[in-house]
């Protein structure tokens, strides 16, 4: 066999140089991605993953794939679900349908959305800044607690955000290259964001328009209008189809309750809040990064350069201020809505951190980037192996109920005081919802017959009437047997948190 010639010193040096260049190109993307996975994947399958809306959304998505009714989502039997557009339900439901409903199946798509947000934020920063700055911004976002903790739930907000950031990435490239026509295609991911939550994503083009004005390109706003048009072409068909097919039912639920109702403070507002709600939340939870955000703004306000292209700073400020103002004005204020602020805040913090004037801090930063990832990976493996609890476990009332149903051979339950987000647990466990007795508006549907088993949750507005015999009770759950022909539950006031 002919022996291959050994590489010369010059060839080896060239290979090393090519390898170093590849690593230099990859590290702004790879390091933040690895760090995000290190803080999200350990113990991802732990805890009660069906708490809140996560089980509800997963059940609706799984049911859509099981039945093939993807265009019009269904909640409880016979009840169309028009609260939200279907895109996230399709994504999450498909994974849970293929692999079976579980914490991993429900949460992995959210981790993927978070990963997309980190990479898109790195890409946006890289358009205007150095690799070092893009890397720093990505690390800040990946290690923001208020960001990565949302991967433990089915998050419509994270999926909406990843599409908004993709649109912003396209817009940033169009502005940098002065190819203004490329602003219009940014409407495609805006349209996909509109398929995640009702109308909220239209603030994305508003923020982009404010940025364009801020950098002195007001005459280009016509392309932003085309961006909105492209978004409506993507999201419009589903909305139009629902309005034509379901008429008043869709309009009452989607437009009336989810949009007008929430905007007016009549639906979904669960706590008393003030317009300063998000500033207070950031002041409490966004540490240590909030310090560097403040330093960035102060440095910029003093007229000092923030990176090699000042448009990055204007972009981060425009995005932050537009969303902060809009969210603060909206009556339904929740901490998870602040997710949309975190990428632009990470940009502000990263722009300041990457310009450290002190040499010893630059050395510290370089070593942290070099050794931090291996240490984070090792720490993630160790943490994953430790028998620690990172989330609240399943409430024992649910396994106890399922065990009782199996022991007693109960396969059919009727809905008493038992809303859909509670019924979703039964669907994910048994494949069947409780039979619906009232619609979303409280209007009566067919009542349970004599001898029917009726399930109640203490938070859901009804308790058993006098002609019902309790056959199961554990904590907040009660199952009764109807002893007469007339079902007469008692309306009660919600006693507290579920």
N, C-alpha and C positions, 0 to 999 in steps of 0.2 A: 504494500500500500504506500502510495506516495505521501510523504509527510507535508502537511501544510506549512508554509513559511510563517515564522513567528513575526508578529507585528514589530515594526521598528519603533524606536522611542517617539519619533514624530507622529506616527500613526496612532500610538497609544495616547499621546497627548491630545490629538484631535478628537479621538473617541471620548476622552474624558471631558473635553470642552463641550462636545455635543450633548453629552449626558447632563452636564451642569446646566446648559441652556434649557434643555427639556424640563429639568426639575424647577428651574426658575420660572418657566411658563406655567407649570402645573401647580406649584405650591400655593398661590393665592386661592386656588379653587379647592385643592385637596385638603389642606390643613383645616380650614373652617368646616368642611364637610365631615372629616374624621372626628373633629371635636364635637360637632353636633351629635353624631352617632354615639360617641362615648357617653354623652349625658342623657341620651334618650333611650337607647336599647336595653341597658341593664334593668332587669325587673319589669320590662314592658308588659309582661303577661300577668303581673300581680294586681291585686286589688279588685274592687267592684267596678268593672269597666262599663256597667250598664246604668250607673248613676246619672241623674240629670237627663239630658236629651240624647246621650250617646246610645243607649239601648234602643230608644225610640227611633232614632234615625237609622240605626243598623237594621232594625226589624223591618222598617218600611222599605229600605233598599233590598234586603234579602227577599222579601215578599215580591217585590217587583220582578226580580230575576226568576224566582220560582214560578210565578204565574205568567210571566211574559208581558205583564201590564206595565210597560216602562214609560209610556208617554203620559198617561194619567196615573199618578201615584195613588196608592190606596193605603189608608191607615187601618183602623178597625174595620170589621166586615161591613161592606156596604157604604163606607164613608170615604169619599175622595179626600186626598190630602193636598191642599192648596196653600199651605202656610209658606212654603219655600219652593223655589225652582228645583228641578230634579238632578242637576249634574252631580253634586256630591253624593246623593243617594245612589246614583248609578255606580259611581266609583267605589264607594265603601261597600255597597251591597254586593257588587260583583266579587270582591275579594272574599267577603264573608260567605257568599254563596258557594264559591269554589272550594274554600278551605274549611268551611263550617264556622258558625258564629263563635267567636272567642275574643279574648282581649287582644291577642296578637293580630288577628284578622281585622278587627275594628280599628286598631291604633296604627298599624303599619302604613295605611294610606295617608294618615295625618303626618307621620314622620316623613313620608315622601314629599308631602306638600311643604313641610318646614325646610327640608333639604333644598327644594326648589327655590324657596324664598331666600335662603342663604346664598345659593349660587347666583340667583338673579341680582341680588344686592351687590355681590362681588363684581358681576358683569357691568352693572350701572356705574359703579365707582371706577372700574377700570377704563371706561370710555374717556374719563376726564383726568384720571390720576395715575400714579405709578403703581407697579405691582405691589410694592410694600404697603402703600396706603390701602389698596383693595384687599390685601391680606388682613390688615389690621381691622378694617371695617367688617369683614366676614367673621373674624374671630369674636369681635364685640357682639355681633348679632347672635352667633351660635351659642355664646355663653351668657346671654341675657336670660335670667331666670324666668321673667314674665313671658318670654318667647318660648323656650323649650318645654316649659311645664304644660303648655297647651297640647302637646303631642299625646297626652294621656287621655284625650277625649276625641270624639268625632267632631272636628272643628270646621264648620262652614266658613268661619272667618279666616282661617289659614289658607283654605283653598281659594277663597276670593282674593286674598292677598297675593298669592303666587301668580295669579293671572294679572293682577294690577301691576306687579313688579315687572312681569314680562313686557307689558305694554310700555312701562316707563323705560325699560332697557331699549326697546325699539325706538322710542321717541328720543332718548339720549343720543343714540347713534345717528339718527337723522339730523339732529341739531349739530352735533360735532362735525359731521361730514357736509353739512349744509345741503343735504338732499331732502328737501322739505316734503316731497311727495311720499317719503317713507313714513311720515306721520300718520297717514291714513290707514295703513295696515296695522298700526298699533291698536286700532279698534277691534281687531279680531280677538285678542285676549281680553279686552274690555268686555266684549260680548260674552265670552265664557265666564267672566266674573259676574256678569248680570244673571247668568244661569246658576249662580251659587246662592245669592241673596237678593231680595227685591230692591232694585233701583239704586242701592248704595254705591255700586261701582261707578255710577255716572259722575261721582266726585273726582274720580281719577283724571278724566279729561279737564275738569275744572282746575285741578292742581297743576296739570301740565300747562294749561293756558296761562295761569298766573306766573309760572316759571318763565315761559316764553316772553311775556310782557316784562318780567323782571330783568331779563338779559337784553332788552331793547329790540326785540324782534316782533313787535306787535302786528306788523303787516302780515305775519305768517299764520295768524289765528284762523284763517279760512281752512287750513289743513286740519286744525283741531276739530272743526265742524264736520269735516269728512270722516275723521276718526270716530266721532259719535255716530255718524251715519252707518259706518261699517259695523260698529257695535250693535246697533239696532237690527241690522240685517242678520246678525248671528243669533241674537236673543229673541228677536221679534216673532219668528215662526211658532215657537212653543207658546208664548204668551197669547198670540192671536188665536192659535188653535184651541187653547183652553177657554178663551172668551167666547168663541163661536160654538164650541161643543157643550160647554157647561153654563154659559150665560151668567145669570144672576148668582148662582152658587159660587162660581169662581170669583166674580167681582166682589161679592160680599166678604169672602174669606181673604182673598189675596190683596185686593185693593182697599176694601173697607177696614178689615181688622189689622192686617199685617203692615200696611203702609199708612193709611190715614189714621187708623186707631193708635198706632205707636207714635206717629208724629204728633198727634194731639194729646198724648200722655194717657190715653184711656185704656190701652191694651199693653200688657207686658211690663209695665212699670211697677216693679216690686218693692222698691225702697225709695225713701225720700233722699234726693240728691240735689246738689247745687251745680251751677255751671262750672264751678271750679273742681268738679269731681275728678277729672282726668289729671289735672295738675297735682292734686292731692295724692292720687294713686301713684303717679310717677315719682313724686317726692318721697313716698314711703318705700317703693319697691324697686326703683330703677338705679340701684347702686351696685358697683361704684361708678357706672358709666355716666350717670347724671352729672357728676363733677366735671367730666371732660366735655360734655355737651355745653355746659355753662362756660367753661374756659374757651371753647371754640367760638361761641357767640360773642363773648367779650373781646377776644382777639380780633375777630372779623370786624366788630363794631369800631375798634381802634384803628382800622385801616390797614391792618397787616395781612399779608398774603396767607391764604389757607389752601395750600396745594398749588400745583402748576397751572391749573385752570380754574379761575374763580367761578365758573358756571356750576361747578359741582356744589359749592357752598350755597349758591342761590337756589339750586334744585332742592337740596336737603331742607333748607329753610321754608321754601314755598310748599313743599309736600307736608311738612310738619304743621305749619300754621293753617293751611286750608283744612286739613283733616281735624286738627284740634278744635278749630272754630266750629266746624260743622258738627262734630260729635258733642261738643259742649252745648250747642244750641238744641240738640235733639233731646227730648224729654226722657227717653228710655236709655239711661246711662248704665253701662256694665263694664267691668274691668276688661273683659275679653275683647271688647270693641277697640281697645287701645292698641291691639296688635298691629294695626295699620301704621301706627306711629313709629314702631320700633326700628324698621329698616332705615328711615331717614335720620332718626336719632343716632343709630349706629354709624351712619355716614358722618354726622357732625363730630361724634366722639373720635372716630377713626381719623378724620382729617386733622384733628388736633394732636392725637397721640403719635401720628406718623411724622410730625414736624418737631418732635422734642429737640430743643436746642442744646441740651446737655449731653456731652459725649458718653458719660457713664450710663445714662439711661438708654442711649441707643445700643450700647453693648449689652445691657441687661435685656432689652427687647429682643435683640438678635439671638441671644442664648435661650431665652424663653421659647422662642419659635422653634429653635433647633431641638431642644430637649423636652419641650412641653408635650408634644404629640406622643412620643413613645411613653412618657410617664402617664399621660391621660389614658392611653390604650391599656396600659398595665393596670392602672387604677380602675378602669371600667370593668376589666375581667375580674379583678378581685372583688369589686363591689357586687358584680352579678352573682358571684359564688357565695357571698355572705348571706346567711338566713335573716335578712333584715326586712322590715316592713316599710315600704315607701308610700303606700296608699292605704286608705281605709278599706278593710276587707268587706266581703259581701255581708250584708245584714242577714243574720241567721234566720230571720223570718221567711226569707225566700226559699232556701233549701228545705226548711221545715215544711212549708206549704207543698213543695213539689213531692217530698217524701210522703206526706199525708195523701195527696192525690193518687200517687202510685199504689199506696197500701189499700186505699178505699176503692180503687178502680174508677175514680172520677175523671171523666174525659171531657165533660162539657160543663162550663161555668157561664153564668149570665152576669152581665155588668150591672153592679149596683152602683155604689159610689166608688168608681174605679176608672180613672182617666186612662187615655191611650198610652201615655208614657209609662204607666204601671203595667198595663196589659201587654206591652211589648216584651216584658220579661217572660210572661207565659208563652208568648209566641216563639221567642227564641229558645225556650226550654222544651216546649211540647209540640210546637208547630201549629198551635191553634190559639186564636184570640178569644177572650170572653165574648159571648154574643152581645151585640150592641143593643142597648135599651134607650139611648137618647143620642142625638147628634151634638155637634160642637156647640150649638146655640141653646142646648138644654131642652129641645123639643122632643116629646115622647115618641118612641118607636115601639114596635111590638113588645109587649110585656112578657116576663117569664111565666110559664104555666105552673100549675100546682105541682109541687114536688121538685121544682127546679132548684139547683144549687146556685146561689147568688154570692158574688164576692164583693167585698168592700175594703177600701183603704180609708183610714181615719181622716186623711187630708182632703178627701175628694167630694165633700159636700153632702153626702147622704149617709144615714145609719139605718140599720134594720128596723122595720116596722113591727107592730105587735103580733102579727101572724107569721113571723119567721122564727125558726128554731136554730140556734147557733150550733153548728157541727164542727167548726174549727175556729180557733182564735190564737193568734200569736203576735204580740206587739201591736203593730198598726193594721194587721190583716185579720179579716173576719170572713168566714164563709157560713152562710145560713141555708136552711132548707125551707122553701115556701110551703106553709101548711094550709093555706087557703087558696081560693081562686083569684083573689084580688091582691095585687102587690101594692103595698102602701108604705114606702120608705119615708123616713123623716129627714127634712132638710135641716142641716146644721151649719154653723159658722166654722170656717177653717181654724183649727186650734193651734196651728204652728207649722214649722218647717217639716217637709217630708223627709 
